[in-house]
Amino acid sequence: MAHSRREFLTAMAGAALLPPRTKPNIVLILADDMGFSDIGCYGGEVRTPNLDGLASQGVRFTQFYNTARCCPTRASLLTGLYPHQAGVGHMVDNPKPFPGYRGDLSAHCVTIAEALKPAGYRTYMSGKWHVTPVNKSRHNWPLQRGFDRYCGIIHGAASYYDPVTLTRGNEIVGPEGDNYYFTDAIASNAISYLKEHPAQDPFFLYVAFTSPHWPMHALPEDAVRYKGRYKDGWDALRDERHQRMATMGIVDKRWPLSPRDPRVPAWAVAPNREWQQRRMEIYAAMIDRMDQNVGRIVKSLEETRQMDNTLILFLSDNGGCAEELGPKAGGLHIPERTRDGRPVRRGNLPDVMPGGPDTYQSYGIGWANASNTPFRLYKHWVHEGGISTPLIAHWPGHLKKPGSLNGEPGHLIDIMATCLDAAGAGYPRQRAGQPVTPLEGRSLVPCIEGKRREPHAALFWEHEGNRAIREGRWKLVSRYPDRWELFDLAADRTEMNDLTAREPRVAARLESRYADWAKRAQVVDWSEVEKAPRTPVDGA
């Protein structure tokens, strides 16, 4: 099978290199706002036996990256391009008059679903879309972007009990049943696709959970499992996770734990500790429920005798989220009332315990700091805490050493290439008569199979002016509007020791290389993007 970018680019559109019956099914599972250290097989204390089970018989990537934010990650994941090349360099609800920031999937990119259909794949999606504005036009909704069936939300956040823009196919629908919970519904829809799928065809299933993105909503039977678990606070939790991660080999023992965020008080003097504990209990319960639903999907694959011929990939869209929701939070798709008529109490109010449908809170900076152990910063920023994600790959019969770790640096742009490589499919040159931007990623199939792949010459990031380039062990990174910092990630992946003054030539070379990429990838200086007027596209 082809592994290089050049081979992908020269492949005929829709080429099928494998006999139909040997083509694997592909299940791509995405978590939302989940930090690097949250799940058990990456050092977390949250109960995730199903993900841990996939990891024990799969491979865990320890240096895999997302793009630091929901919309750009989903655009990059689906297209194999950097997000600006796909038209979603920022957010879909804030379109700007630049091709890379239009907030809508470009006509010059293809989704994994669109690329796999010519190779004989049925294509299904359940969950969060979030790569196009919510408006009258459905030109970039899932069914118009290669998926045969879809149920989920078009928006980026929603109540788990009453999600806004809940959609089946192309039609807005409402939640069904008195005990509706969105994480369960996402899995139930995915399972229905599996059960109804014609056995003679391979399938691609994209499951995009919203868990554990705010609001902090968890079912009581899950929340009670974590009662009192976080009474020792975020400082103890970070130490505990860091030690466990080092023992497991997820992080190098030489990398020190980054300091607690200076905005966060020591747990011993933190106010409202009962409420703070509850926020983390609910967050953990949300991940727990997501894992239970991953288990339901795996069980369905086993029951339909598809498991042995299925590649499963699991990852998160960005690091833990430090956003604090104020009591007057607006524009966040918050319902005014619950389905049974109670007013929704919005924002992080310490006298309101989160979890139920009449609350709308986030888990805050202190716990996000713990989610991203041992790294710095969060969602939005491109320091390691914002862009590092777990990646679990499970593919029976293809792993040389099940349960292994892989430290090869990788990026979301590699997911499309991996799916095409596994499927023996080609990368299209055109879509609807428009030329398609060449694929940026490299297949992870060699890594999954325990072989060596040609590494990326460099990886790049830009989000809200936060910039980075990684070249081998070197990473040049800037937190907007601060200056560049240079880190040797082999020795210091927690980004504690800035080497810009010691290695000025390395810094200058990487800065020049970043500038070349930015020009090629439709990246615009953030100061220009910020001051530009909001420019709706296609009726947005």
Stockholm file with secondary structure:
# STOCKHOLM 1.0

chainA/1-540         MAHSRREFLTAMAGAALLPPRTKPNIVLILADDMGFSDIGCYGGEVRTPNLDGLASQGVRFTQFYNTARCCPTRASLLTGLYPHQAGVGHMVDNPKPFPGYRGDLSAHCVTIAEALKPAGYRTYMSGKWHVTPVNKSRHNWPLQRGFDRYCGIIHGAASYYDPVTLTRGNEIVGPEGDNYYFTDAIASNAISYLKEHPAQDPFFLYVAFTSPHWPMHALPEDAVRYKGRYKDGWDALRDERHQRMATMGIVDKRWPLSPRDPRVPAWAVAPNREWQQRRMEIYAAMIDRMDQNVGRIVKSLEETRQMDNTLILFLSDNGGCAEELGPKAGGLHIPERTRDGRPVRRGNLPDVMPGGPDTYQSYGIGWANASNTPFRLYKHWVHEGGISTPLIAHWPGHLKKPGSLNGEPGHLIDIMATCLDAAGAGYPRQRAGQPVTPLEGRSLVPCIEGKRREPHAALFWEHEGNRAIREGRWKLVSRYPDRWELFDLAADRTEMNDLTAREPRVAARLESRYADWAKRAQVVDWSEVEKAPRTPVDGA
#=GR chainA/1-540 SS CCCSHHHHHHSCTTCBCSCGGGCCEEEEEEESSCCTTCBGGGTCCBCCHHHHHHHHTSEEEEEEECCSSHHHHHHHHHHSSCTTTTTCSSCTTSCCSSGGGSSSCCTTCCCHHHHHGGGTCEEEEEEECCSSCCSSCCTTSGGGGTCSEEEEESSSCCCSSSCTTEEETTEECCCCSTTCCHHHHHHHHHHHHHHHSCTTSCEEEEEECCTTSSSCBCCHHHHGGGTTTTTTHHHHHHHHHHHHHHHHTSSCTTSCCCCCCTTSCCGGGCSCHHHHHHHHHHHHHHHHHHHHHHHHHHHHHHHTTCGGGEEEEEEESSSCCCCCCCTTCCSSCCCSBCTTSCBCEESCCTTSCSBSTTEECCCHHHHHHHHTTTSSCCTTCCSHHHHEEEEEEECTTCCSSTTEEECCCEETHHHHHHHHHHHTBCCCSEETTEECCCCCCCCSHHHHTTCCCCCCSCEEEEETTEEEEEETTEEEEECTTSCCEEEETTTCTTCCSCCTTTCHHHHHHHHHHHHHHHHHTTCCCHHHHHHSCCCCCTTC
#=GC SS_cons         CCCSHHHHHHSCTTCBCSCGGGCCEEEEEEESSCCTTCBGGGTCCBCCHHHHHHHHTSEEEEEEECCSSHHHHHHHHHHSSCTTTTTCSSCTTSCCSSGGGSSSCCTTCCCHHHHHGGGTCEEEEEEECCSSCCSSCCTTSGGGGTCSEEEEESSSCCCSSSCTTEEETTEECCCCSTTCCHHHHHHHHHHHHHHHSCTTSCEEEEEECCTTSSSCBCCHHHHGGGTTTTTTHHHHHHHHHHHHHHHHTSSCTTSCCCCCCTTSCCGGGCSCHHHHHHHHHHHHHHHHHHHHHHHHHHHHHHHTTCGGGEEEEEEESSSCCCCCCCTTCCSSCCCSBCTTSCBCEESCCTTSCSBSTTEECCCHHHHHHHHTTTSSCCTTCCSHHHHEEEEEEECTTCCSSTTEEECCCEETHHHHHHHHHHHTBCCCSEETTEECCCCCCCCSHHHHTTCCCCCCSCEEEEETTEEEEEETTEEEEECTTSCCEEEETTTCTTCCSCCTTTCHHHHHHHHHHHHHHHHHTTCCCHHHHHHSCCCCCTTC
//
